[in-house]
């Protein structure tokens, strides 16, 4: 979108300052509710331990790649690493529906506002990944902690974008959260190897390729190039979709 005649383009420094202000506002909005921080700190270890404990009573079936307890703990780690940033993404879009439209009219570029919302999701992904991985490491050996952490951050960003898309279509916190729980639970069950399935459609779910990458990080294997490329492509596609949905949500005329 071209600038109006006589209107100076904002400098790089001005754009960076706007992004910083937008990120600070989004973070303040999030931490204003103590329950949000409690969920990010308390829920990950609770889910990881619960999944592992529940699965420990299951027999090891021939098709399973590891013990049921380990598979359960890994499944819980990936579930919570995706679900919590997904909820944050959902809340970010719901709060942006009116607030960011007004900020855009006040002169804030919507691209900058979207970047601030996305950085908030990234911050939640980093925190959730660290807490989840620490909980997993107390139950099983993780061969490469840095690689495992990176994959969990990727999972958080993936589901953060999914949450933003869900929030665009279903702008209600309770209903949107329930949709994310269902999606993440089914996604992880199909990707984890706990449920045996060879159906090709399972590869279309967000966690399929990250789960393969995370398994390699836990076992100390090299990443498969095809898995890494597919996971990266998934992030790009979801990112473009979330950006387009955000632009539509916050006003006409596209991003500027």
C-alpha positions in Angstrom: 0.0 0.0 0.0 1.6 3.3 -1.1 2.0 6.2 1.2 -0.1 9.3 0.7 1.6 12.3 -1.0 3.6 14.3 1.5 3.6 11.5 4.1 7.0 10.5 5.3 7.8 6.8 5.5 8.5 5.6 9.1 12.1 4.9 9.8 13.4 1.5 10.8 13.9 2.8 14.3 10.3 4.1 14.5 9.0 0.7 13.3 11.2 -1.1 15.8 9.9 1.2 18.6 6.3 0.5 17.5 7.0 -3.2 17.6 8.5 -2.9 21.1 5.4 -0.9 22.3 3.0 -3.4 20.7 4.8 -6.3 22.3 4.9 -4.7 25.7 1.2 -4.0 25.5 0.4 -7.6 24.5 2.6 -9.0 27.3 1.0 -6.7 29.9 -2.4 -7.7 28.7 -1.4 -11.4 29.2 0.3 -11.2 32.6 -2.5 -9.0 34.0 -4.3 -12.3 34.6 -2.2 -14.4 37.1 -3.9 -17.6 36.0 -2.2 -17.3 32.6 1.3 -17.4 34.1 0.2 -20.2 36.5 -0.9 -22.3 33.5 2.4 -21.8 31.7 4.5 -22.8 34.8 2.3 -25.4 36.5 0.4 -27.2 33.7 3.4 -28.5 31.6 5.0 -30.6 34.4 1.5 -31.8 35.5 0.6 -32.9 32.0 4.0 -34.6 31.3 3.9 -36.5 34.6 0.2 -37.5 34.2 0.6 -38.8 30.7 3.7 -40.8 31.6 2.0 -42.2 34.8 -1.2 -43.2 33.0 0.6 -44.9 30.1 2.9 -46.8 32.5 0.1 -49.3 33.3 -0.3 -50.1 29.6 1.4 -53.2 28.1 4.1 -52.6 25.5 2.6 -53.6 22.2 4.8 -54.9 19.3 4.4 -51.8 17.1 5.5 -49.3 19.9 8.9 -47.7 19.5 9.5 -47.5 23.2 8.0 -48.2 26.6 4.4 -46.9 27.1 5.6 -44.7 30.0 8.2 -43.0 27.8 5.8 -42.6 24.9 3.2 -41.2 27.2 5.7 -38.6 28.7 6.8 -37.6 25.2 3.2 -37.3 24.1 2.4 -35.1 27.1 5.4 -32.9 26.4 4.4 -32.3 22.8 0.7 -31.8 23.7 1.3 -29.2 26.3 4.1 -27.5 24.3 1.5 -27.0 21.5 -1.7 -26.5 23.3 -0.7 -23.6 25.7 0.9 -21.4 23.0 -2.2 -22.3 20.9 -4.5 -20.9 23.6 -2.2 -17.8 23.8 -2.6 -17.3 20.0 -6.3 -17.7 20.4 -6.5 -15.0 23.1 -4.2 -12.7 21.2 -6.5 -12.7 18.1 -9.7 -12.3 20.2 -8.3 -9.3 22.0 -7.0 -7.9 18.7 -10.5 -7.9 17.1 -11.3 -4.5 18.4 -8.1 -3.2 20.0 -5.8 -3.5 17.0 -8.3 -2.1 14.6 -8.4 1.1 16.7 -4.6 1.2 17.0 -4.4 0.8 13.3 -6.6 3.9 12.8 -4.3 5.7 15.3 -1.3 5.1 13.0 0.1 1.8 14.1 0.8 -0.4 11.0 -1.1 -3.6 11.2 2.0 -5.5 10.2 3.7 -4.2 13.3 0.7 -5.1 15.5 0.6 -8.6 14.0 4.4 -9.0 14.7 3.8 -8.0 18.3 1.1 -10.6 18.7 3.3 -13.2 17.1 6.2 -12.3 19.3 3.9 -12.8 22.4 3.2 -16.3 21.1 6.9 -16.9 20.6 7.6 -15.8 24.2 4.9 -18.2 25.5 6.4 -21.0 23.3 9.9 -20.4 24.7 8.6 -20.6 28.3 6.4 -23.6 27.8 9.1 -25.5 25.9 11.6 -24.9 28.7 9.3 -26.0 31.5 8.0 -29.0 29.5 11.4 -30.2 28.5 12.6 -29.9 32.1 9.7 -32.0 33.3 10.4 -34.7 30.6 14.1 -34.8 31.5 13.2 -35.9 35.0 11.5 -39.0 33.6 13.6 -40.1 30.6 17.0 -39.4 29.1 17.0 -36.7 26.4 20.0 -37.1 24.2 20.1 -33.6 22.8 18.4 -31.0 25.0 19.1 -28.0 22.6 17.6 -29.8 19.6 14.6 -31.0 21.7 14.1 -27.5 23.0 14.1 -26.1 19.4 11.6 -28.6 18.3 9.3 -27.8 21.2 9.5 -24.0 20.4 8.6 -24.9 16.8 5.6 -26.9 18.0 4.5 -23.9 20.1 4.8 -21.5 17.2 2.8 -24.0 15.0 0.0 -24.3 17.4 0.1 -20.6 18.2 -0.6 -19.9 14.6 -3.4 -22.6 14.7 -4.8 -20.8 17.7 -4.8 -17.5 15.8 -6.7 -19.1 13.0 -9.2 -20.7 15.4 -9.7 -17.3 17.1 -10.5 -15.7 13.7 -13.2 -18.2 12.9 -14.4 -18.8 16.5 -13.8 -15.7 18.6 -14.8 -17.1 21.9 -12.3 -18.1 24.6 -14.1 -21.2 26.0 -15.3 -22.6 22.7 -12.0 -21.9 21.0 -10.0 -23.5 23.8 -12.1 -26.6 23.6 -11.5 -26.9 19.9 -7.8 -26.5 20.5 -7.8 -29.2 23.2 -9.6 -31.6 20.9 -7.3 -30.9 17.9 -4.1 -31.1 19.9 -5.2 -34.3 21.7 -6.2 -36.1 18.5 -3.1 -34.8 16.7 -0.7 -36.0 19.4 -2.5 -39.4 19.7 -2.0 -40.0 16.0 1.6 -38.8 15.9 2.8 -40.4 19.1 2.8 -44.1 18.0 0.6 -45.0 21.0 -2.3 -45.5 18.6 -1.4 -47.6 15.6 -2.4 -46.1 12.3 -0.9 -46.0 8.8 -3.4 -43.7 7.3 -1.9 -41.1 5.0 -4.1 -38.3 6.3 -2.3 -38.3 9.6 0.6 -36.6 7.9 -1.6 -33.6 7.4 -1.8 -32.8 11.1 0.5 -30.2 12.5 2.4 -32.5 15.0 3.3 -35.3 12.6 6.7 -34.0 11.4 7.6 -32.2 14.6 7.0 -35.5 16.5 9.5 -37.2 14.2 12.0 -34.5 14.9 11.4 -34.6 18.6 11.8 -38.3 18.7 15.2 -38.0 16.9 16.3 -35.3 19.4 15.3 -37.5 22.4 17.0 -40.6 20.9 20.1 -38.8 19.6 19.4 -39.5 16.0 20.0 -37.1 13.2 17.1 -35.1 11.9 15.6 -36.3 8.6 15.9 -33.5 6.1 12.4 -34.3 4.7 10.8 -34.0 8.2 12.5 -30.7 8.9 11.6 -29.3 5.5 7.9 -30.4 5.9 7.7 -28.9 9.4 9.2 -25.6 8.1 6.8 -25.5 5.2 3.9 -26.0 7.7 5.0 -23.0 9.7 5.2 -20.8 6.5 1.8 -21.9 5.3 0.2 -21.3 8.7 2.0 -18.0 9.1 0.7 -16.7 5.8 -2.8 -17.9 6.6 -2.7 -16.3 10.0 -1.4 -13.0 8.6 -4.2 -12.9 6.0 -6.8 -13.7 8.6 -5.5 -11.0 10.9 -5.5 -8.4 8.1 -9.1 -9.2 7.4 -10.0 -9.2 11.1 -8.6 -5.9 11.9 -9.7 -3.8 9.0 -9.9 -3.4 5.2 -7.1 -2.4 3.0 -4.6 -5.0 3.9 -1.5 -4.6 6.0 0.5 -1.3 5.9 
